[in-house]
Amino acid sequence: MADKVERQSAHIAVRGAVNAGLLRVGTGFTHVSQKPRAQAAADDLHPVSLVIVRITAYGRDLDQLPEGMTGELHLSGTGFEAVVDGTFLSD
């Protein structure tokens, strides 16, 4: 879930915890919602095309972020306007 979203010139930075799975640089997201994917109805999902271009946590760049860990994802692509504080990202 995106606890905090910062818009930057060429991308957005999303701070939050990984709810499920492992995120890697290059991972893409195709939908965002204000509910977790498992609880979201079709009309809750907003289409996006976002890719992780950088991951940071604890002042370091990482290649991946495991489930339960908090970090910052730097995303590029389209659909930034749908990503706000409290948003869930999904594929």
PDB file of N, CA, C and O in Angstrom, chain B, residues numbered from 101:
ATOM      1  N   MET B 101       0.844  -1.180   0.000  1.00  0.00           N
ATOM      2  CA  MET B 101       0.000   0.000   0.000  1.00  0.00           C
ATOM      3  C   MET B 101       0.886   1.240   0.000  1.00  0.00           C
ATOM      4  O   MET B 101       1.929   1.264   0.654  1.00  0.00           O
ATOM      5  N   ALA B 102       0.481   2.240  -0.714  1.00  0.00           N
ATOM      6  CA  ALA B 102       1.203   3.503  -0.780  1.00  0.00           C
ATOM      7  C   ALA B 102       0.824   4.370   0.415  1.00  0.00           C
ATOM      8  O   ALA B 102      -0.254   4.965   0.443  1.00  0.00           O
ATOM      9  N   ASP B 103       1.708   4.437   1.391  1.00  0.00           N
ATOM     10  CA  ASP B 103       1.444   5.296   2.544  1.00  0.00           C
ATOM     11  C   ASP B 103       1.632   6.759   2.195  1.00  0.00           C
ATOM     12  O   ASP B 103       0.907   7.625   2.684  1.00  0.00           O
ATOM     13  N   LYS B 104       2.620   7.032   1.337  1.00  0.00           N
ATOM     14  CA  LYS B 104       2.940   8.409   0.975  1.00  0.00           C
ATOM     15  C   LYS B 104       3.376   8.444  -0.483  1.00  0.00           C
ATOM     16  O   LYS B 104       4.218   7.646  -0.894  1.00  0.00           O
ATOM     17  N   VAL B 105       2.816   9.356  -1.269  1.00  0.00           N
ATOM     18  CA  VAL B 105       3.148   9.504  -2.682  1.00  0.00           C
ATOM     19  C   VAL B 105       3.741  10.881  -2.911  1.00  0.00           C
ATOM     20  O   VAL B 105       3.170  11.889  -2.496  1.00  0.00           O
ATOM     21  N   GLU B 106       4.902  10.923  -3.581  1.00  0.00           N
ATOM     22  CA  GLU B 106       5.565  12.185  -3.938  1.00  0.00           C
ATOM     23  C   GLU B 106       5.720  12.247  -5.439  1.00  0.00           C
ATOM     24  O   GLU B 106       6.314  11.353  -6.042  1.00  0.00           O
ATOM     25  N   ARG B 107       5.193  13.293  -6.050  1.00  0.00           N
ATOM     26  CA  ARG B 107       5.376  13.463  -7.482  1.00  0.00           C
ATOM     27  C   ARG B 107       6.693  14.176  -7.749  1.00  0.00           C
ATOM     28  O   ARG B 107       6.997  15.205  -7.146  1.00  0.00           O
ATOM     29  N   GLN B 108       7.471  13.603  -8.668  1.00  0.00           N
ATOM     30  CA  GLN B 108       8.740  14.183  -9.069  1.00  0.00           C
ATOM     31  C   GLN B 108       8.691  14.389 -10.569  1.00  0.00           C
ATOM     32  O   GLN B 108       7.727  13.969 -11.210  1.00  0.00           O
ATOM     33  N   SER B 109       9.698  15.020 -11.149  1.00  0.00           N
ATOM     34  CA  SER B 109       9.609  15.417 -12.553  1.00  0.00           C
ATOM     35  C   SER B 109       9.353  14.263 -13.520  1.00  0.00           C
ATOM     36  O   SER B 109       8.416  14.345 -14.314  1.00  0.00           O
ATOM     37  N   ALA B 110      10.139  13.204 -13.486  1.00  0.00           N
ATOM     38  CA  ALA B 110       9.996  12.127 -14.460  1.00  0.00           C
ATOM     39  C   ALA B 110       9.329  10.881 -13.889  1.00  0.00           C
ATOM     40  O   ALA B 110       9.090   9.919 -14.618  1.00  0.00           O
ATOM     41  N   HIS B 111       9.025  10.888 -12.591  1.00  0.00           N
ATOM     42  CA  HIS B 111       8.434   9.705 -11.971  1.00  0.00           C
ATOM     43  C   HIS B 111       7.748  10.088 -10.666  1.00  0.00           C
ATOM     44  O   HIS B 111       7.731  11.253 -10.270  1.00  0.00           O
ATOM     45  N   ILE B 112       7.186   9.083 -10.011  1.00  0.00           N
ATOM     46  CA  ILE B 112       6.649   9.295  -8.671  1.00  0.00           C
ATOM     47  C   ILE B 112       7.385   8.380  -7.705  1.00  0.00           C
ATOM     48  O   ILE B 112       7.864   7.312  -8.085  1.00  0.00           O
ATOM     49  N   ALA B 113       7.468   8.802  -6.475  1.00  0.00           N
ATOM     50  CA  ALA B 113       8.053   7.982  -5.419  1.00  0.00           C
ATOM     51  C   ALA B 113       6.930   7.582  -4.473  1.00  0.00           C
ATOM     52  O   ALA B 113       6.202   8.433  -3.963  1.00  0.00           O
ATOM     53  N   VAL B 114       6.798   6.288  -4.245  1.00  0.00           N
ATOM     54  CA  VAL B 114       5.732   5.743  -3.419  1.00  0.00           C
ATOM     55  C   VAL B 114       6.355   5.051  -2.221  1.00  0.00           C
ATOM     56  O   VAL B 114       7.125   4.103  -2.379  1.00  0.00           O
ATOM     57  N   ARG B 115       6.028   5.518  -1.022  1.00  0.00           N
ATOM     58  CA  ARG B 115       6.535   4.893   0.200  1.00  0.00           C
ATOM     59  C   ARG B 115       5.458   4.017   0.799  1.00  0.00           C
ATOM     60  O   ARG B 115       4.292   4.407   0.864  1.00  0.00           O
ATOM     61  N   GLY B 116       5.853   2.828   1.239  1.00  0.00           N
ATOM     62  CA  GLY B 116       4.892   1.927   1.868  1.00  0.00           C
ATOM     63  C   GLY B 116       5.485   0.557   2.058  1.00  0.00           C
ATOM     64  O   GLY B 116       6.675   0.342   1.828  1.00  0.00           O
ATOM     65  N   ALA B 117       4.643  -0.375   2.482  1.00  0.00           N
ATOM     66  CA  ALA B 117       5.071  -1.750   2.741  1.00  0.00           C
ATOM     67  C   ALA B 117       4.574  -2.669   1.631  1.00  0.00           C
ATOM     68  O   ALA B 117       3.523  -2.439   1.033  1.00  0.00           O
ATOM     69  N   VAL B 118       5.346  -3.704   1.375  1.00  0.00           N
ATOM     70  CA  VAL B 118       4.957  -4.715   0.395  1.00  0.00           C
ATOM     71  C   VAL B 118       3.952  -5.649   1.069  1.00  0.00           C
ATOM     72  O   VAL B 118       4.274  -6.305   2.059  1.00  0.00           O
ATOM     73  N   ASN B 119       2.737  -5.704   0.529  1.00  0.00           N
ATOM     74  CA  ASN B 119       1.672  -6.515   1.125  1.00  0.00           C
ATOM     75  C   ASN B 119       1.779  -7.991   0.778  1.00  0.00           C
ATOM     76  O   ASN B 119       1.418  -8.845   1.588  1.00  0.00           O
ATOM     77  N   ALA B 120       2.272  -8.302  -0.416  1.00  0.00           N
ATOM     78  CA  ALA B 120       2.349  -9.701  -0.846  1.00  0.00           C
ATOM     79  C   ALA B 120       3.445  -9.855  -1.888  1.00  0.00           C
ATOM     80  O   ALA B 120       3.609  -9.007  -2.765  1.00  0.00           O
ATOM     81  N   GLY B 121       4.183 -10.934  -1.782  1.00  0.00           N
ATOM     82  CA  GLY B 121       5.176 -11.256  -2.792  1.00  0.00           C
ATOM     83  C   GLY B 121       6.475 -10.480  -2.655  1.00  0.00           C
ATOM     84  O   GLY B 121       6.781  -9.921  -1.602  1.00  0.00           O
ATOM     85  N   LEU B 122       7.220 -10.461  -3.730  1.00  0.00           N
ATOM     86  CA  LEU B 122       8.530  -9.817  -3.813  1.00  0.00           C
ATOM     87  C   LEU B 122       8.491  -8.820  -4.965  1.00  0.00           C
ATOM     88  O   LEU B 122       8.093  -9.173  -6.076  1.00  0.00           O
ATOM     89  N   LEU B 123       8.895  -7.596  -4.715  1.00  0.00           N
ATOM     90  CA  LEU B 123       8.947  -6.588  -5.775  1.00  0.00           C
ATOM     91  C   LEU B 123      10.393  -6.400  -6.212  1.00  0.00           C
ATOM     92  O   LEU B 123      11.304  -6.341  -5.386  1.00  0.00           O
ATOM     93  N   ARG B 124      10.589  -6.307  -7.517  1.00  0.00           N
ATOM     94  CA  ARG B 124      11.928  -6.118  -8.082  1.00  0.00           C
ATOM     95  C   ARG B 124      11.925  -4.905  -9.001  1.00  0.00           C
ATOM     96  O   ARG B 124      10.880  -4.508  -9.518  1.00  0.00           O
ATOM     97  N   VAL B 125      13.100  -4.322  -9.199  1.00  0.00           N
ATOM     98  CA  VAL B 125      13.240  -3.285 -10.220  1.00  0.00           C
ATOM     99  C   VAL B 125      12.800  -3.923 -11.539  1.00  0.00           C
ATOM    100  O   VAL B 125      13.237  -5.023 -11.877  1.00  0.00           O
ATOM    101  N   GLY B 126      11.947  -3.239 -12.271  1.00  0.00           N
ATOM    102  CA  GLY B 126      11.397  -3.765 -13.515  1.00  0.00           C
ATOM    103  C   GLY B 126       9.993  -4.323 -13.377  1.00  0.00           C
ATOM    104  O   GLY B 126       9.314  -4.538 -14.381  1.00  0.00           O
ATOM    105  N   THR B 127       9.540  -4.564 -12.135  1.00  0.00           N
ATOM    106  CA  THR B 127       8.171  -5.031 -11.914  1.00  0.00           C
ATOM    107  C   THR B 127       7.188  -3.972 -12.402  1.00  0.00           C
ATOM    108  O   THR B 127       7.386  -2.779 -12.169  1.00  0.00           O
ATOM    109  N   GLY B 128       6.139  -4.408 -13.074  1.00  0.00           N
ATOM    110  CA  GLY B 128       5.136  -3.487 -13.573  1.00  0.00           C
ATOM    111  C   GLY B 128       3.810  -3.612 -12.842  1.00  0.00           C
ATOM    112  O   GLY B 128       3.480  -4.664 -12.296  1.00  0.00           O
ATOM    113  N   PHE B 129       3.062  -2.526 -12.842  1.00  0.00           N
ATOM    114  CA  PHE B 129       1.734  -2.491 -12.252  1.00  0.00           C
ATOM    115  C   PHE B 129       0.751  -2.042 -13.329  1.00  0.00           C
ATOM    116  O   PHE B 129       1.036  -1.125 -14.100  1.00  0.00           O
ATOM    117  N   THR B 130      -0.407  -2.697 -13.375  1.00  0.00           N
ATOM    118  CA  THR B 130      -1.404  -2.364 -14.398  1.00  0.00           C
ATOM    119  C   THR B 130      -2.681  -1.766 -13.823  1.00  0.00           C
ATOM    120  O   THR B 130      -3.513  -1.237 -14.561  1.00  0.00           O
ATOM    121  N   HIS B 131      -2.837  -1.852 -12.486  1.00  0.00           N
ATOM    122  CA  HIS B 131      -4.039  -1.311 -11.838  1.00  0.00           C
ATOM    123  C   HIS B 131      -3.699  -0.717 -10.477  1.00  0.00           C
ATOM    124  O   HIS B 131      -2.744  -1.136  -9.821  1.00  0.00           O
ATOM    125  N   VAL B 132      -4.491   0.259 -10.069  1.00  0.00           N
ATOM    126  CA  VAL B 132      -4.431   0.782  -8.706  1.00  0.00           C
ATOM    127  C   VAL B 132      -5.848   0.821  -8.162  1.00  0.00           C
ATOM    128  O   VAL B 132      -6.818   0.908  -8.916  1.00  0.00           O
ATOM    129  N   SER B 133      -5.953   0.755  -6.842  1.00  0.00           N
ATOM    130  CA  SER B 133      -7.260   0.756  -6.192  1.00  0.00           C
ATOM    131  C   SER B 133      -7.111   1.285  -4.774  1.00  0.00           C
ATOM    132  O   SER B 133      -6.007   1.308  -4.230  1.00  0.00           O
ATOM    133  N   GLN B 134      -8.204   1.705  -4.182  1.00  0.00           N
ATOM    134  CA  GLN B 134      -8.202   2.118  -2.784  1.00  0.00           C
ATOM    135  C   GLN B 134      -8.437   0.925  -1.862  1.00  0.00           C
ATOM    136  O   GLN B 134      -8.496   1.076  -0.641  1.00  0.00           O
ATOM    137  N   LYS B 135      -8.571  -0.275  -2.459  1.00  0.00           N
ATOM    138  CA  LYS B 135      -8.760  -1.515  -1.704  1.00  0.00           C
ATOM    139  C   LYS B 135      -7.704  -2.521  -2.161  1.00  0.00           C
ATOM    140  O   LYS B 135      -7.220  -2.434  -3.290  1.00  0.00           O
ATOM    141  N   PRO B 136      -7.341  -3.476  -1.296  1.00  0.00           N
ATOM    142  CA  PRO B 136      -6.450  -4.551  -1.760  1.00  0.00           C
ATOM    143  C   PRO B 136      -7.079  -5.276  -2.943  1.00  0.00           C
ATOM    144  O   PRO B 136      -8.304  -5.372  -3.027  1.00  0.00           O
ATOM    145  N   ARG B 137      -6.264  -5.783  -3.853  1.00  0.00           N
ATOM    146  CA  ARG B 137      -6.757  -6.417  -5.089  1.00  0.00           C
ATOM    147  C   ARG B 137      -7.808  -7.486  -4.797  1.00  0.00           C
ATOM    148  O   ARG B 137      -8.815  -7.564  -5.501  1.00  0.00           O
ATOM    149  N   ALA B 138      -7.593  -8.302  -3.785  1.00  0.00           N
ATOM    150  CA  ALA B 138      -8.531  -9.388  -3.471  1.00  0.00           C
ATOM    151  C   ALA B 138      -9.908  -8.866  -3.054  1.00  0.00           C
ATOM    152  O   ALA B 138     -10.902  -9.580  -3.187  1.00  0.00           O
ATOM    153  N   GLN B 139      -9.978  -7.643  -2.555  1.00  0.00           N
ATOM    154  CA  GLN B 139     -11.243  -7.063  -2.098  1.00  0.00           C
ATOM    155  C   GLN B 139     -11.843  -6.080  -3.100  1.00  0.00           C
ATOM    156  O   GLN B 139     -12.972  -5.620  -2.924  1.00  0.00           O
ATOM    157  N   ALA B 140     -11.095  -5.761  -4.142  1.00  0.00           N
ATOM    158  CA  ALA B 140     -11.535  -4.733  -5.094  1.00  0.00           C
ATOM    159  C   ALA B 140     -12.464  -5.315  -6.152  1.00  0.00           C
ATOM    160  O   ALA B 140     -12.179  -6.361  -6.736  1.00  0.00           O
ATOM    161  N   ALA B 141     -13.564  -4.636  -6.387  1.00  0.00           N
ATOM    162  CA  ALA B 141     -14.460  -4.987  -7.491  1.00  0.00           C
ATOM    163  C   ALA B 141     -13.884  -4.380  -8.766  1.00  0.00           C
ATOM    164  O   ALA B 141     -13.021  -3.504  -8.705  1.00  0.00           O
ATOM    165  N   ALA B 142     -14.352  -4.837  -9.903  1.00  0.00           N
ATOM    166  CA  ALA B 142     -13.835  -4.366 -11.189  1.00  0.00           C
ATOM    167  C   ALA B 142     -13.896  -2.843 -11.310  1.00  0.00           C
ATOM    168  O   ALA B 142     -12.973  -2.229 -11.844  1.00  0.00           O
ATOM    169  N   ASP B 143     -14.973  -2.231 -10.820  1.00  0.00           N
ATOM    170  CA  ASP B 143     -15.093  -0.772 -10.952  1.00  0.00           C
ATOM    171  C   ASP B 143     -14.244  -0.010  -9.927  1.00  0.00           C
ATOM    172  O   ASP B 143     -14.169   1.217  -9.989  1.00  0.00           O
ATOM    173  N   ASP B 144     -13.599  -0.721  -8.980  1.00  0.00           N
ATOM    174  CA  ASP B 144     -12.664  -0.089  -8.043  1.00  0.00           C
ATOM    175  C   ASP B 144     -11.273   0.054  -8.646  1.00  0.00           C
ATOM    176  O   ASP B 144     -10.461   0.835  -8.151  1.00  0.00           O
ATOM    177  N   LEU B 145     -10.987  -0.702  -9.722  1.00  0.00           N
ATOM    178  CA  LEU B 145      -9.656  -0.724 -10.321  1.00  0.00           C
ATOM    179  C   LEU B 145      -9.492   0.380 -11.357  1.00  0.00           C
ATOM    180  O   LEU B 145     -10.357   0.580 -12.210  1.00  0.00           O
ATOM    181  N   HIS B 146      -8.386   1.086 -11.275  1.00  0.00           N
ATOM    182  CA  HIS B 146      -8.057   2.136 -12.242  1.00  0.00           C
ATOM    183  C   HIS B 146      -6.844   1.675 -13.036  1.00  0.00           C
ATOM    184  O   HIS B 146      -5.821   1.328 -12.446  1.00  0.00           O
ATOM    185  N   PRO B 147      -6.937   1.663 -14.373  1.00  0.00           N
ATOM    186  CA  PRO B 147      -5.805   1.189 -15.173  1.00  0.00           C
ATOM    187  C   PRO B 147      -4.634   2.165 -15.139  1.00  0.00           C
ATOM    188  O   PRO B 147      -4.821   3.380 -15.203  1.00  0.00           O
ATOM    189  N   VAL B 148      -3.433   1.621 -15.039  1.00  0.00           N
ATOM    190  CA  VAL B 148      -2.185   2.380 -15.104  1.00  0.00           C
ATOM    191  C   VAL B 148      -1.176   1.534 -15.855  1.00  0.00           C
ATOM    192  O   VAL B 148      -1.420   0.357 -16.118  1.00  0.00           O
ATOM    193  N   SER B 149      -0.068   2.116 -16.193  1.00  0.00           N
ATOM    194  CA  SER B 149       1.068   1.386 -16.766  1.00  0.00           C
ATOM    195  C   SER B 149       2.313   1.956 -16.098  1.00  0.00           C
ATOM    196  O   SER B 149       2.939   2.887 -16.603  1.00  0.00           O
ATOM    197  N   LEU B 150       2.656   1.378 -14.956  1.00  0.00           N
ATOM    198  CA  LEU B 150       3.763   1.884 -14.150  1.00  0.00           C
ATOM    199  C   LEU B 150       4.795   0.788 -13.937  1.00  0.00           C
ATOM    200  O   LEU B 150       4.444  -0.379 -13.766  1.00  0.00           O
ATOM    201  N   VAL B 151       6.075   1.168 -13.947  1.00  0.00           N
ATOM    202  CA  VAL B 151       7.174   0.224 -13.783  1.00  0.00           C
ATOM    203  C   VAL B 151       8.099   0.738 -12.687  1.00  0.00           C
ATOM    204  O   VAL B 151       8.368   1.936 -12.605  1.00  0.00           O
ATOM    205  N   ILE B 152       8.585  -0.174 -11.845  1.00  0.00           N
ATOM    206  CA  ILE B 152       9.560   0.191 -10.811  1.00  0.00           C
ATOM    207  C   ILE B 152      10.914   0.426 -11.487  1.00  0.00           C
ATOM    208  O   ILE B 152      11.462  -0.475 -12.122  1.00  0.00           O
ATOM    209  N   VAL B 153      11.447   1.643 -11.346  1.00  0.00           N
ATOM    210  CA  VAL B 153      12.755   1.962 -11.915  1.00  0.00           C
ATOM    211  C   VAL B 153      13.848   2.043 -10.843  1.00  0.00           C
ATOM    212  O   VAL B 153      15.040   2.025 -11.153  1.00  0.00           O
ATOM    213  N   ARG B 154      13.423   2.131  -9.583  1.00  0.00           N
ATOM    214  CA  ARG B 154      14.383   2.202  -8.480  1.00  0.00           C
ATOM    215  C   ARG B 154      13.666   1.831  -7.186  1.00  0.00           C
ATOM    216  O   ARG B 154      12.497   2.165  -6.991  1.00  0.00           O
ATOM    217  N   ILE B 155      14.379   1.142  -6.312  1.00  0.00           N
ATOM    218  CA  ILE B 155      13.869   0.801  -4.984  1.00  0.00           C
ATOM    219  C   ILE B 155      14.877   1.286  -3.957  1.00  0.00           C
ATOM    220  O   ILE B 155      16.073   1.020  -4.080  1.00  0.00           O
ATOM    221  N   THR B 156      14.391   2.005  -2.930  1.00  0.00           N
ATOM    222  CA  THR B 156      15.271   2.422  -1.839  1.00  0.00           C
ATOM    223  C   THR B 156      14.637   2.023  -0.507  1.00  0.00           C
ATOM    224  O   THR B 156      13.416   2.026  -0.350  1.00  0.00           O
ATOM    225  N   ALA B 157      15.500   1.682   0.437  1.00  0.00           N
ATOM    226  CA  ALA B 157      15.054   1.373   1.793  1.00  0.00           C
ATOM    227  C   ALA B 157      16.245   1.586   2.725  1.00  0.00           C
ATOM    228  O   ALA B 157      17.368   1.178   2.425  1.00  0.00           O
ATOM    229  N   TYR B 158      15.984   2.219   3.838  1.00  0.00           N
ATOM    230  CA  TYR B 158      17.022   2.449   4.850  1.00  0.00           C
ATOM    231  C   TYR B 158      18.256   3.137   4.266  1.00  0.00           C
ATOM    232  O   TYR B 158      19.389   2.821   4.632  1.00  0.00           O
ATOM    233  N   GLY B 159      18.019   4.083   3.352  1.00  0.00           N
ATOM    234  CA  GLY B 159      19.099   4.876   2.774  1.00  0.00           C
ATOM    235  C   GLY B 159      19.942   4.161   1.731  1.00  0.00           C
ATOM    236  O   GLY B 159      21.015   4.644   1.367  1.00  0.00           O
ATOM    237  N   ARG B 160      19.471   3.014   1.242  1.00  0.00           N
ATOM    238  CA  ARG B 160      20.228   2.248   0.260  1.00  0.00           C
ATOM    239  C   ARG B 160      19.370   1.917  -0.944  1.00  0.00           C
ATOM    240  O   ARG B 160      18.153   1.766  -0.833  1.00  0.00           O
ATOM    241  N   ASP B 161      20.016   1.804  -2.102  1.00  0.00           N
ATOM    242  CA  ASP B 161      19.339   1.295  -3.298  1.00  0.00           C
ATOM    243  C   ASP B 161      19.309  -0.224  -3.218  1.00  0.00           C
ATOM    244  O   ASP B 161      20.302  -0.853  -2.851  1.00  0.00           O
ATOM    245  N   LEU B 162      18.169  -0.810  -3.561  1.00  0.00           N
ATOM    246  CA  LEU B 162      18.004  -2.259  -3.542  1.00  0.00           C
ATOM    247  C   LEU B 162      17.505  -2.736  -4.902  1.00  0.00           C
ATOM    248  O   LEU B 162      16.898  -1.974  -5.654  1.00  0.00           O
ATOM    249  N   ASP B 163      17.769  -4.014  -5.210  1.00  0.00           N
ATOM    250  CA  ASP B 163      17.249  -4.624  -6.432  1.00  0.00           C
ATOM    251  C   ASP B 163      15.860  -5.197  -6.220  1.00  0.00           C
ATOM    252  O   ASP B 163      15.104  -5.382  -7.174  1.00  0.00           O
ATOM    253  N   GLN B 164      15.522  -5.482  -4.953  1.00  0.00           N
ATOM    254  CA  GLN B 164      14.233  -6.083  -4.650  1.00  0.00           C
ATOM    255  C   GLN B 164      13.803  -5.710  -3.241  1.00  0.00           C
ATOM    256  O   GLN B 164      14.611  -5.295  -2.410  1.00  0.00           O
ATOM    257  N   LEU B 165      12.512  -5.868  -2.996  1.00  0.00           N
ATOM    258  CA  LEU B 165      11.920  -5.560  -1.691  1.00  0.00           C
ATOM    259  C   LEU B 165      10.961  -6.702  -1.349  1.00  0.00           C
ATOM    260  O   LEU B 165       9.965  -6.896  -2.046  1.00  0.00           O
ATOM    261  N   PRO B 166      11.249  -7.466  -0.277  1.00  0.00           N
ATOM    262  CA  PRO B 166      10.414  -8.620   0.050  1.00  0.00           C
ATOM    263  C   PRO B 166       9.128  -8.236   0.786  1.00  0.00           C
ATOM    264  O   PRO B 166       8.990  -7.125   1.299  1.00  0.00           O
ATOM    265  N   GLU B 167       8.206  -9.174   0.820  1.00  0.00           N
ATOM    266  CA  GLU B 167       6.932  -9.012   1.512  1.00  0.00           C
ATOM    267  C   GLU B 167       7.153  -8.586   2.960  1.00  0.00           C
ATOM    268  O   GLU B 167       8.001  -9.139   3.660  1.00  0.00           O
ATOM    269  N   GLY B 168       6.379  -7.595   3.397  1.00  0.00           N
ATOM    270  CA  GLY B 168       6.451  -7.114   4.770  1.00  0.00           C
ATOM    271  C   GLY B 168       7.456  -6.009   4.992  1.00  0.00           C
ATOM    272  O   GLY B 168       7.415  -5.353   6.033  1.00  0.00           O
ATOM    273  N   MET B 169       8.360  -5.777   4.051  1.00  0.00           N
ATOM    274  CA  MET B 169       9.382  -4.746   4.205  1.00  0.00           C
ATOM    275  C   MET B 169       8.854  -3.402   3.703  1.00  0.00           C
ATOM    276  O   MET B 169       8.104  -3.342   2.728  1.00  0.00           O
ATOM    277  N   THR B 170       9.248  -2.349   4.367  1.00  0.00           N
ATOM    278  CA  THR B 170       8.872  -0.997   3.981  1.00  0.00           C
ATOM    279  C   THR B 170       9.994  -0.364   3.175  1.00  0.00           C
ATOM    280  O   THR B 170      11.171  -0.531   3.496  1.00  0.00           O
ATOM    281  N   GLY B 171       9.628   0.355   2.136  1.00  0.00           N
ATOM    282  CA  GLY B 171      10.616   1.022   1.300  1.00  0.00           C
ATOM    283  C   GLY B 171       9.958   2.051   0.416  1.00  0.00           C
ATOM    284  O   GLY B 171       8.787   2.391   0.585  1.00  0.00           O
ATOM    285  N   GLU B 172      10.735   2.540  -0.531  1.00  0.00           N
ATOM    286  CA  GLU B 172      10.243   3.549  -1.468  1.00  0.00           C
ATOM    287  C   GLU B 172      10.441   3.029  -2.886  1.00  0.00           C
ATOM    288  O   GLU B 172      11.548   2.653  -3.272  1.00  0.00           O
ATOM    289  N   LEU B 173       9.360   3.013  -3.653  1.00  0.00           N
ATOM    290  CA  LEU B 173       9.396   2.611  -5.052  1.00  0.00           C
ATOM    291  C   LEU B 173       9.359   3.862  -5.912  1.00  0.00           C
ATOM    292  O   LEU B 173       8.517   4.738  -5.714  1.00  0.00           O
ATOM    293  N   HIS B 174      10.270   3.940  -6.862  1.00  0.00           N
ATOM    294  CA  HIS B 174      10.264   5.030  -7.836  1.00  0.00           C
ATOM    295  C   HIS B 174       9.669   4.439  -9.109  1.00  0.00           C
ATOM    296  O   HIS B 174      10.215   3.500  -9.687  1.00  0.00           O
ATOM    297  N   LEU B 175       8.539   5.004  -9.536  1.00  0.00           N
ATOM    298  CA  LEU B 175       7.768   4.461 -10.648  1.00  0.00           C
ATOM    299  C   LEU B 175       7.755   5.421 -11.823  1.00  0.00           C
ATOM    300  O   LEU B 175       7.638   6.634 -11.647  1.00  0.00           O
ATOM    301  N   SER B 176       7.878   4.864 -13.031  1.00  0.00           N
ATOM    302  CA  SER B 176       7.705   5.670 -14.236  1.00  0.00           C
ATOM    303  C   SER B 176       6.617   5.027 -15.080  1.00  0.00           C
ATOM    304  O   SER B 176       6.305   3.849 -14.904  1.00  0.00           O
ATOM    305  N   GLY B 177       6.042   5.789 -15.987  1.00  0.00           N
ATOM    306  CA  GLY B 177       4.992   5.276 -16.857  1.00  0.00           C
ATOM    307  C   GLY B 177       3.815   6.230 -16.933  1.00  0.00           C
ATOM    308  O   GLY B 177       3.981   7.447 -16.851  1.00  0.00           O
ATOM    309  N   THR B 178       2.625   5.668 -17.090  1.00  0.00           N
ATOM    310  CA  THR B 178       1.422   6.490 -17.220  1.00  0.00           C
ATOM    311  C   THR B 178       0.395   6.113 -16.152  1.00  0.00           C
ATOM    312  O   THR B 178       0.362   4.978 -15.674  1.00  0.00           O
ATOM    313  N   GLY B 179      -0.427   7.072 -15.793  1.00  0.00           N
ATOM    314  CA  GLY B 179      -1.469   6.856 -14.805  1.00  0.00           C
ATOM    315  C   GLY B 179      -1.120   7.366 -13.422  1.00  0.00           C
ATOM    316  O   GLY B 179      -1.777   7.006 -12.445  1.00  0.00           O
ATOM    317  N   PHE B 180      -0.086   8.208 -13.325  1.00  0.00           N
ATOM    318  CA  PHE B 180       0.350   8.755 -12.036  1.00  0.00           C
ATOM    319  C   PHE B 180      -0.792   9.381 -11.245  1.00  0.00           C
ATOM    320  O   PHE B 180      -0.846   9.264 -10.021  1.00  0.00           O
ATOM    321  N   GLU B 181      -1.696  10.042 -11.944  1.00  0.00           N
ATOM    322  CA  GLU B 181      -2.752  10.794 -11.254  1.00  0.00           C
ATOM    323  C   GLU B 181      -3.650   9.892 -10.401  1.00  0.00           C
ATOM    324  O   GLU B 181      -4.291  10.373  -9.467  1.00  0.00           O
ATOM    325  N   ALA B 182      -3.703   8.600 -10.708  1.00  0.00           N
ATOM    326  CA  ALA B 182      -4.533   7.669  -9.940  1.00  0.00           C
ATOM    327  C   ALA B 182      -3.837   7.181  -8.667  1.00  0.00           C
ATOM    328  O   ALA B 182      -4.472   6.556  -7.818  1.00  0.00           O
ATOM    329  N   VAL B 183      -2.546   7.460  -8.529  1.00  0.00           N
ATOM    330  CA  VAL B 183      -1.783   6.999  -7.359  1.00  0.00           C
ATOM    331  C   VAL B 183      -1.758   8.109  -6.321  1.00  0.00           C
ATOM    332  O   VAL B 183      -1.135   9.152  -6.519  1.00  0.00           O
ATOM    333  N   VAL B 184      -2.440   7.869  -5.220  1.00  0.00           N
ATOM    334  CA  VAL B 184      -2.525   8.831  -4.109  1.00  0.00           C
ATOM    335  C   VAL B 184      -2.225   8.093  -2.814  1.00  0.00           C
ATOM    336  O   VAL B 184      -2.128   6.866  -2.808  1.00  0.00           O
ATOM    337  N   ASP B 185      -2.078   8.823  -1.726  1.00  0.00           N
ATOM    338  CA  ASP B 185      -1.858   8.188  -0.430  1.00  0.00           C
ATOM    339  C   ASP B 185      -2.966   7.158  -0.184  1.00  0.00           C
ATOM    340  O   ASP B 185      -4.142   7.445  -0.409  1.00  0.00           O
ATOM    341  N   GLY B 186      -2.598   5.982   0.269  1.00  0.00           N
ATOM    342  CA  GLY B 186      -3.560   4.927   0.549  1.00  0.00           C
ATOM    343  C   GLY B 186      -3.869   4.014  -0.609  1.00  0.00           C
ATOM    344  O   GLY B 186      -4.680   3.099  -0.466  1.00  0.00           O
ATOM    345  N   THR B 187      -3.241   4.234  -1.772  1.00  0.00           N
ATOM    346  CA  THR B 187      -3.496   3.436  -2.972  1.00  0.00           C
ATOM    347  C   THR B 187      -2.784   2.084  -2.883  1.00  0.00           C
ATOM    348  O   THR B 187      -1.673   1.983  -2.363  1.00  0.00           O
ATOM    349  N   PHE B 188      -3.447   1.056  -3.401  1.00  0.00           N
ATOM    350  CA  PHE B 188      -2.843  -0.271  -3.557  1.00  0.00           C
ATOM    351  C   PHE B 188      -2.460  -0.443  -5.026  1.00  0.00           C
ATOM    352  O   PHE B 188      -3.266  -0.161  -5.912  1.00  0.00           O
ATOM    353  N   LEU B 189      -1.254  -0.894  -5.286  1.00  0.00           N
ATOM    354  CA  LEU B 189      -0.768  -1.147  -6.642  1.00  0.00           C
ATOM    355  C   LEU B 189      -0.886  -2.638  -6.919  1.00  0.00           C
ATOM    356  O   LEU B 189      -0.600  -3.453  -6.042  1.00  0.00           O
ATOM    357  N   SER B 190      -1.305  -3.009  -8.136  1.00  0.00           N
ATOM    358  CA  SER B 190      -1.399  -4.430  -8.485  1.00  0.00           C
ATOM    359  C   SER B 190      -1.144  -4.646  -9.959  1.00  0.00           C
ATOM    360  O   SER B 190      -1.165  -3.714 -10.764  1.00  0.00           O
ATOM    361  N   ASP B 191      -0.901  -5.921 -10.294  1.00  0.00           N
ATOM    362  CA  ASP B 191      -0.688  -6.266 -11.697  1.00  0.00           C
ATOM    363  C   ASP B 191      -1.925  -6.906 -12.272  1.00  0.00           C
ATOM    364  O   ASP B 191      -1.943  -7.269 -13.448  1.00  0.00           O
TER     365      ASP B 191
END
